[in-house]
Amino acid sequence: METSDIIRLRYEELLFYAACVCNCWSVCLCVCVCLEGRACRRGGGGGGGGGGIRMGSSWRWQLSRTMRLALRWCRLCRPQRGGRGWGAQPWISGRCWELWSYSKLLLKSLYFNSLSNSDTVLDCVFEPVYWIVDNVTRWFGVVFVCLVILLTTSVVVIVYLFVLPPIYNTYPLYWVAWHICCGHWLLVMVVFHYYKATTTSPGHPPKDKVHIPSVSICKKCITPKPPRTHHCSICNTCVLKMDHHCPWLNNCVGHFNHRYFFSFCLYMTLGCIYCSISSRDYFVEAYSAVESYYQTPPPSYTFRETTTHKSIIFLWVLTSSVAVALGGLTLWHSILISRGETSVERHINHKETRRLKEKGKAFRNPFHHGNINNWKLLFGVEKRSHWFTRVLLPSGHLPNGDGITWDCTFTRRDPMAI
């Protein structure tokens, strides 16, 4: 069977036919039928019959023209006589396959190009889902920040009201001094680093400067993108040394607040471990007391005692859960920092390692300067005293570098992640 002329059309012509078939013709048919009815009804009234007939005839002509265009496309289904083996079944099967092939080609012409693949199609399909997630994360960021503040405040209040008083009355003096110093040091470090991580900008590429070191152009911002810079769809801007967008900070984690974010995670984990261990004995007592509530007759506890029991249980469950969850996140980021990577670069470097391994090559991270040096670069440690003044005490010093240019361990001709 001969190949249809329509299938041999170029993609531009197929796109035109698809637009006409899928959109224009359907709309025209509906509009013509509705307007023709209105025109005929107007013509049926008194006084203006002649004009109504002309208008109705005009719309009938438009309708007939539209139908002729539709019938031209339907001529594909007309059987071609004179061919060998012309019959009902061969013609139906051949024409159905031809129309099916044409329909697939027509559909592909709406979205296909030389750069398309299955990932592109999936991105297009899930684009509404991405949009919903980005907007929900953006708007609920304030709620998450308020939730962190509320839960942290509740833990501090419970410790001050129900944990520290028994410690003052029963523990030796040196243990009391240790609890006061350690607890308040962790509290100051948590509050300081959370405030700085939330309010400090992660850093963005300068938009007024064109001649900056860049590895590509951002498809969303249409600006040069320096190394280690990535676009955040939630903030709708490029971020220097982007790690991820943290909803609990309502901010991106980037070059200028990466240290604050990691320090907050570290000290919050240590603080939760401290509270969990310090209140363990009180939790056991409170849990036994709560179980006794259901005895017959129930014990006579005062309102303050029942409030203490429930508060201690809430404190221990909350701090233990956060210590486990946040501890795992802190451990993961510790591994990434030791490797000189961010969360985004981890995925990129993993794909690059597999790609080069198939070619018999090895991938080297150009931003890996050794485990200890990577930690020094993160915390801004330049001498030994900085481990105390910049790591163990609150410090608002800026990180090394501007986030645009980076010192690499080897030349640009080697594989590198961007």
N, C-alpha and C positions, 0 to 999 in steps of 0.2 A: 504494500500500500504506500502511496506517495505521501511524503511528509507535508504537513500543512504549511501554508505560507505564513501563518501567524507565528508559528514556532520559530521561524527563521528571522523574525524581527529582532531588532536590537533592543537592549534593555531600556533605552529611553522611550522607544515606541511602546513597549510593553507597559511601562510605568504610566504612560498616557492612557492607554486602553484600560488599565486597571482602575485608574482614577475615574474614568468615565463610567465604566461598568459598575464599580462598587459605590460610587457616590452620586455623580451627576445624574445618571439616567433614572435612578430610583427617586431622587428628589424631584426631577422634572416630571416624571409620570404623576406623582402625587399632586404636585402643584397644578399641573395642567388639568387634571380631572376636577380638582376643587374649583379652580377659577372658571373652568368651562361651565360648571353647574351654576356658578354665580352669574356668569354672563348670560346664560340662557334664561335664568330667572328674571334678570333685568330686562331682557328683550321681550319677555312675555307680558310685561306691564303695559299700561296705556300710555300714549304720547310719545314714546321713544322706541317704538318697535323696530324701526329700520336700523338705528344705531346698534341696538342689542343684537340683531341678526348678524351684522358685520363683525361685532366683537366676538360673538360666538363662533362664527366661521373662522376668524383669525386664530382662536385658541384651538379649534378643531384642526386647523392646518399645523399648528405647533405640535399638537398631540400626534398627528399622523407622521410628522417629520421625526419626532422622537422614536416612534414605533419603527419607522424605517431603519433608523440607526441601530435599534436593538435587533431587528431582524437580520441585518448584515452580519452581526456577530453570531446569530443563530444559524446562519448558512453553513457553519461548520458541521452541523448535524445533518445536512442534506446528503443523501446517498449519491455517489458518483457512478453513473451508468457506464457501461462499456468496458469495465474492468473485468479481468478474469476472475472467476469464482465469485461473482456478485451475488450475494444471497443475504438472507436476513441475519443469521447468526454471525458470519464473518464480519459483516458490516457493523453490526451492533458492538461486538467485542472490540473491533479495531477503532471505531469512533469513540467508544467509552475510554479506551486507553489513551487515545489522542487527546481527548478533552481533559482527562486526568493529568496527563503530562503538561498540557497547556496551563491548567490551573495551578500546578505546583510551580511552574516557571513564572507564572503571573504573581504568585504569592512571594516567591523569592526576590522578584524584582523590586518589591516594596521596601526591603530592608537589607538586601545582600550587596556587599561590595568586596573588593579584594582583601580587605583587612578583617572581614567578619569571620567568626568562628563560633563554636558552641558556647564559649565563655561570654562572648559579646551578646549572644541571644539571651542567655540566662541573666546577664546584668540588666538587659532591657526589660525582661519579664519581671524581675524582682525590684525594679526601680521604684514602684509605689511602696513596696515594703521598706526599702532603704529610706525613702522620704519620711515615712511614718516613724521609723525608729529614730532618725536624726531629730525630727521635731519633738518627739516625746522626750528624748534625752535632753534636748535643749531646754524645754519648758520645765521638766522635772528636776533639773539640776539644782534649782533653788530649794526644792523640797528635800532633796538628798542632803544638801548642806545644812538645812535646818534640822534634819533628823540626826545628823552627826553631832551637832551642837547640843541638841536636846538629850541624846543618850549619854554623851560625855558629861554633861552637867548633872544628869541623874546619878551617874556612877560617883562623881565627886561628892555630891550631897549625901548619898548613902554612906560613903566611906567616912565623911566627917561626922555624921550623926550616929552611926551604928557600929563602925569598925574601930575607929581610933579611940573612942572613950574606953572600951574594954582593954585595949592595948596599953593605954596610959595607966590603968588601974592594976593590971596584973603582970605586965612584962617588966623585966629589969631595966635600969636606966639606959644602958648602952643599946638595948633593943629598941627602946622608945626613940632614942636619938637617931638610930639607923632608919627607922620607919619614917620619921619626920623628914630627914634629909633626902632619902631615896624617893619617897613618895612625892614630895614637892619638886624635886629636880625633874622627875619624869613628867609631872604635870606641866611645868614651865616649858619643857622641851616639846611636848605634844601641842600645847596651845600656840607656841611661837611658830613652829614649822607648819602647822595647819593654816595659820593665818597667812604666812608668807606664800605657801603653795597655792592658796586660793586667790590672793590678791596680786601676785607677781605675774606679769605677762611672760609667756613662754618664749617670746621672741618671734619676729616675723621678718621676712626679707624686705629690704627697702624698696618701695615701689617707685620712688623718684630717681633712683639710680639704675641706669641700664647696664653700665659696664661693671658688673660684679661677677666673680667666679660662679659659673653655673654649669650644670650638667644636662639640663633639659628646660623645657618651657612648661609651666603648669597649664593644663588644659582648662582648668576652671578659672584661675586668676589671670591667665594670659600674661604672666610675668616670668622672668628668669628664676629658676629654682636651683639654689646652691646645693652642694652635697649634703646628704642626710636630712634634707628638707622634704616634707610631705604635706599634702593638702588635707585639712580636716574638714569633712563635710558637715560637721555639727557647728563648728565655729565659722565655716565658710571662708577660710583663709589658709594660707600656707604657714607652717610652723617650723622653726629652725630646730633641727635635731629632734624631731617629733618622736615621742615614745607611744603615747596613746591619749585619747580623750577620757578623762576621769570624771564620771558623773558625781562622785562624792566630793569632788573639788569644784564642780561646775567650771572646769577650766582644762585646757590642754596641758599635758606634761611635755615640756620642751627643754631647750638649752638653758634658759635662765631660771627655771624652777624645778629642774630634775632633782637637784640635791635636796630641796625642801620636801618634795614628794617622798623621796626614799627615806629621809630622816623621820618624817611623820609616820610612815609605815613602821619603821624600826622601833621608834620610841612608843608608839601606840601599842605595838605587840608586847614590848617589854612592860609597859604599864598594865596591860591586861593580865599578863602572867603574874606580875606582882600582886595585883588585886585578887586574882584567883587563888594564889598560894596563901596570901595573908588571911583570906576569909574562909579557908577550907574547913577549919575546925568549927567556925561559927555556922557554916553551911550545914555540916552534919547535924549539929544541934538543932538548927532551925527546921531541917527536914524531918527529924524525929518528932519535933513538937507539932509540926503541921499534920503528920500522920496521926498523932494523938487527938486531933480535932474530931475525928470520926468515932472515937470511943464512946461508950455509954456507961456512965454519964461523961460528957466531955469535960476536960480540965478547965479550970477557971483562969483563963489568961486575960489580962487587961488589954485595952485597945493598943497601947504602946507596945506591948509584948508581941501581939499578933502582927502589928505593922513592922516590927523589927524582924520577925521571922520571914515574912513575905519579901521584905526588902533585901535581906541577906540572900535568899534564894534567887531573886531577880538579878542581884549583883553577880553572884557566882556563875549562873547560867550564861548571862550576857558576856561577861569578861572571858569565860572559858571558850565560848563559841567564837568570839571575835579573835581571840588569841590563835585558835586553830586556823581559821579562814585567812586572817590577815598575815599570820605567820607563814603560811604557804605562799602567799603573794610576795611577801618580803624575801623569802628564800629564792623564788623564781627571779626576781629582779636582781638579787645578789649574784646569781649565776650569769645573768646578762651583763651586768656591770663588769664582772671578772673577765668576760670575753670581749668587752669593748663594743657591745651591741645595744640597740634599743629593741623594743617589742616588734616594731615594724621591720627593722633590719634583720631580725631573727628569721622571719619568714622569707625575706629576699635572699639572705645568705644561704638558707637551706635549699632553696630552689637553684641558686647559682652553683652550690656545691654538687648537687645531683647532675646538673647540666654539664659541668666540667669533668665530673667523674666519668660520664659516658664517653668523653673524648680523651680520656687518659690523662687528665690534668688535675691539679690540686688547687683548691680555692684558699686564698689567704685574705683575711679581713684587714684592710689597710688601716683601720682605726684601732687595732689591738696593739697596745704597747706593753703588754705584760700585766699579770694580775695585780701586782702592787701598784704599778704606775697608773693603771686604769682607775683604781680607787683614789689615788692622789689627784688625778685630773678631775674626778667627780667632786670631791670635797674641797678642792683648791688647796691642798696641803703642799707647801713649798719648803717647810722646815719642820723639825720635830715638834716644836712647841705648838704648831698649828693643829696637831692631832688633839690637843686639849682645848685650845681656844676656838677652833673652828668646827670641831666634831662633837666634843663633849659639852660645849657651851653654846648658847644661842649666838649666831653670827650671821650678819647680813651681807657678807662679802660677795662680790660678783664671781661667776665662774671664769675659768681660763678661756681666752679667745672671745671672738664676737659671734660665733655660731655660723659664720659664712665661709671662712677659710679654715682648713684643718691640716694638721701635720700628719702626713701619711708615713707608714713604715717602709714604703717602697714606691716606685715610680708609677705614673698613671697608665703606662702601657700594660701593667698587670691587671688581672681581673679585680674589680672593686664593686662594692654595693653602693648604690646611690639612693 
